[in-house]
Amino acid sequence: MSADCIFCKIVAGNIPSKTIYEDGNVIAFHDIRPMAKTHFLIVPKKHIETLKDCTVEDQDLLGGMMLLAPKLAADQGLVGYKTLMNVGREGGQEVFHIHLHVYGGGAAA
């Protein structure tokens, strides 16, 4: 955990979120600035700043996030959807704790 990371604070329960899923490895919650009608994040509980910082030890965690995305998308009523992981400031990453965006259902209102 990182003391100044907003996602670590959400994982710890210090900041509320509209959680849709949680297990021992990840938490998923709706994005506070949705880019689509349905837009949620899958966030590992382990603090890893960027995808570039992942190691072979994180392989199961990353695979689990990718396999969870279709299940949660279906639970949210999405038939088709997009996934996105921004990497680094130049790649559009704003929160430096890896997270997988899942969004669909048309543009946000």
C-alpha positions in Angstrom: 0.0 0.0 0.0 1.0 3.5 -0.7 -0.1 6.2 1.8 -0.8 8.8 -0.8 -2.4 6.6 -3.4 -6.2 7.2 -3.9 -6.7 3.6 -5.0 -4.9 2.2 -2.0 -7.2 4.4 0.2 -10.2 2.9 -1.6 -8.8 -0.6 -1.0 -8.3 0.2 2.7 -11.9 1.5 2.9 -10.7 5.0 3.8 -12.5 6.5 0.7 -15.9 5.3 -0.3 -16.5 3.8 -3.8 -19.5 2.3 -5.7 -18.0 -1.2 -5.4 -19.4 -3.9 -7.8 -16.9 -6.7 -6.9 -14.2 -7.5 -4.4 -12.1 -10.5 -3.5 -8.7 -11.1 -1.9 -6.8 -9.7 -4.9 -8.9 -7.0 -6.6 -11.7 -4.5 -6.1 -13.9 -3.2 -8.9 -15.9 0.0 -8.7 -17.6 2.6 -10.9 -15.3 5.4 -12.3 -16.1 8.8 -10.7 -15.6 10.4 -14.2 -17.3 7.9 -16.5 -16.5 8.0 -20.2 -19.4 5.8 -21.0 -22.8 4.9 -19.6 -21.1 2.0 -17.8 -17.5 2.6 -16.8 -15.8 0.7 -14.0 -12.3 0.0 -12.9 -10.7 -3.3 -11.8 -7.9 -2.4 -9.4 -5.5 -4.9 -7.8 -5.2 -4.6 -4.0 -1.4 -4.8 -4.4 0.1 -1.4 -5.2 1.9 -1.5 -8.5 2.5 1.9 -10.1 2.4 1.0 -13.8 2.2 -2.0 -16.1 5.9 -1.6 -16.7 6.5 -2.3 -13.0 4.9 -5.8 -13.2 7.0 -8.9 -12.9 6.4 -12.5 -13.6 5.1 -12.8 -10.1 2.2 -10.6 -11.1 1.2 -12.8 -14.1 -1.7 -14.5 -12.2 -3.0 -11.2 -10.9 -3.0 -9.6 -14.4 -4.6 -12.7 -15.9 -7.2 -12.7 -13.2 -8.1 -9.1 -13.9 -8.5 -9.8 -17.6 -10.7 -12.9 -16.9 -12.8 -10.9 -14.5 -13.6 -8.2 -16.9 -16.1 -10.2 -19.1 -17.9 -11.5 -16.0 -18.3 -8.0 -14.5 -19.2 -6.5 -17.9 -22.0 -9.1 -18.3 -23.1 -8.4 -14.7 -23.4 -4.7 -15.6 -25.5 -5.5 -18.6 -22.8 -5.0 -21.3 -22.8 -7.2 -24.3 -19.9 -5.4 -26.0 -17.4 -3.3 -24.2 -13.8 -1.9 -24.3 -11.0 -2.5 -21.9 -8.1 -0.1 -21.5 -5.0 0.1 -19.3 -3.1 3.4 -19.5 0.7 3.1 -18.9 2.7 6.0 -17.7 2.0 9.7 -17.9 2.7 9.7 -21.6 0.1 6.9 -22.0 -2.6 8.9 -20.2 -2.2 7.3 -16.8 -3.5 9.7 -14.1 -3.5 7.4 -11.0 -0.2 5.6 -10.6 -1.7 2.3 -9.4 -2.4 -0.1 -12.2 -6.1 -0.4 -13.1 -8.1 -1.8 -15.9 -10.9 0.3 -17.4 -14.0 -1.5 -18.6 -16.6 0.7 -20.4 -19.5 0.4 -22.8 -23.2 1.1 -23.4 -22.6 4.3 -25.3 -21.4 7.8 -24.3 -21.9 9.0 -20.7 -24.8 11.3 -20.1 
